[in-house]
Amino acid sequence: MIANAMGLEQDAAGAEGFSDEIPVWAVGSVGAVVKAGYMSGYPDGTFGAAKSITRAEAVSSLNRVLNRMMKQ
C-alpha cells in the first residue's frame, strides 16, 4: 500500500537480501519501500511478508512516510 500511495517504482532487486519468501506479486513493492527507507525488515534478515504487521510497525512505517511528505 505504501509503494502505491507514494507512487514508488517497483524494485525487485531491493527485496533480494531477505532470507524469507516474499510472494512474487509483492517483491517489487517490498523492494521499493525498502529502497525508499520506509521499511527495513528484521535484524535476522527476514522481511516477514507472511506475518501480520503489528500496530507499532505500521505506525513507524507511516511515520516515515509522513516525515518524508512534510519535507517535500
Secondary structure, 3 states (H helix, E strand, C coil): CHHHHCCCCCCHHHHCCCCCCCCHHHHHHHHHHHHHCCCCCCCCCCCCCCCCCCHHHHHHHHHHHHHHHHHC
